[in-house]
Amino acid sequence: MAHPAVLLDLMDEYAALKILEAEKGAPQVQRRLEDVAYTLCIATGTRDVDMALIAARHRLSGARTGDDSLAGA
């Protein structure tokens, strides 16, 4: 599982890209959205972006502020 800060960044980017996709639907936005969704799945050990978002939220709900438990791993 990725570090909480990485998960948070990925989730934020995914949310922003979903908004852009709904507004513009540009191919570049769609491609980046697919890339971020894939990275979220890899980072959470899931195969579906919805499950990845659930797993990331679950991980973040248990993370301490400034959690560095994976630093140096």
N, C-alpha and C positions, 0 to 999 in steps of 0.2 A: 504494500500500500504506500502510495506517495506521501510525502510530507504534507501536513495540513495547509501550509502556505501555497504549495503547488496546486493542491486540489481546489482551494479557494480561487486562485487565479484562473484555473481552467473553467470552473463553474461560472465565474463572472464573464469570461470571454464567451463561453457558450451562450449565456443569456443575452449578451449584447448582439451576438451574431444571429440569434433567432429573431430578434427585433429587426435587424437589418434585412434579413431574409424575407420577413413578412412585408417590409416596406418596399424593398427594391427588387429582390430576387435575382441579383446579379450573379453570374457564374462564379466570379471570384469569391463572393460571400459564401455561396453554396459549397465551394471547394474547401474553404477555410473552416466552415462549419463541420464538414465531414472529417477534416483533419483533427479538430479539437474533440469531436465526439469519439473518434478512434483513440486519441490520447487519453481521454477520460476512461475509456474502457480498459485500456492497458494499465493505467495507473490504479484502477480499482479491482482489477482481476475479473472483470465482467465482459459479457459479449454484446450487451445491449445498452444504448446510451441512457435509457430510462433507469435501468438497474444501476448503471454507473453513477448517476446523479443521486439515487437513493443511498448507495454505498458511501459516496463522498459526504453526503449530509450526515450520515450515521457516524462516520469517522470524525467529522468536524464537531459534532455534538459532544464527543468525548475528548476532544483535544484541549490541552491546556493552552492558555495564552503564552505565546513564545515557545511553544513545544518544539524542542530540538532533539527529540528522542531518536530520530533517524539521522541526525547529523553525523557525518563521519562513517556511516555504514557502508 
